[in-house]
């Protein structure tokens, strides 16, 4: 039990130190040495957990994507707005990290990774509602909507998440419903 606590603590201080450095400079300017000095660990300890700073970033993002994926799996049977609210609540709960990841120093592909993880669940739901669409058209529809949601999410995070979650989710849902309504009318 004590070993697990030490491992969790070590990973936490590494991640916290990395995020603090990422707030100040881009990932390609961050060194393992800087992270270790800030975390007060040696390099061997860092390398027990991560290959390099890019591996650290990837694993950090993957932890949050896994958490979001679990939320999406549990709520996908519901409507879009409930799922999107769960995503926004999870992001706001980890706001400092997300603001950093979405900053100019963060990973520019991270917002898209959030919506790509939802694809397999939403694809099934879309195929039920849009049976006349080919598989390619269903994919295009999803990515069109996902890119729009990603843009709204990115802007909300970059602006400090000041707008209420329900307002952001409601606005996004209205846009999506209008797109889907217009699209289904033409089919």
C-alpha positions, 0 to 999 in steps of 0.5 A: 500500500505504501509503495502505491502511495509513493508511486502515485505521489512521484507521478503527481509531482512529475506531472505538476512540475511538467504542467507548471513548466508547460505554462511558461514555455512550449514542450520542445523547450522543456527538459527532463532535467528541469522537470526533475529539479522542480519535482525534486527527483532524480532522472532515473526516477523520471525514466522509470515512469516516462520515456521523455517529455513527449511520453509524459504529455501523451500519458497525461492526455491519455489519462484524461481521455480515458476518464472522458471516455468512461463518462461518454460510455455511460451517457451516450444513450442519453442525448448530446447535451447531457454527454457534452455537459459531462465532458465540460464538467470533467474539463472544468474540474481539471481546469488548470491542466486543460487551460495549459494543454489548450494553450499555445504551449500545449498539444494543438491536436488534443481538442480533436482527440477528445472528440475522436474518442467519442466517434465509435459510440456516436457512429452507431447512434448516427447510423440509426438516425441517418440510414440513407447515408453511406458510411462515408457520409456518416463519417463526414457528418460526425467529423463536421460536427466534432470539429465545430464542437472542438472549436467551441470547446477550445475557445471556451477553455482558452477564455478561462471557462467563464461562461456557464457550462449549461450555456455552452452546452445548450448553444452547441446543442442548438447548433447541432440540432439545426444542422441535423434538422436541415440535413435530414430535410434535404434527404 
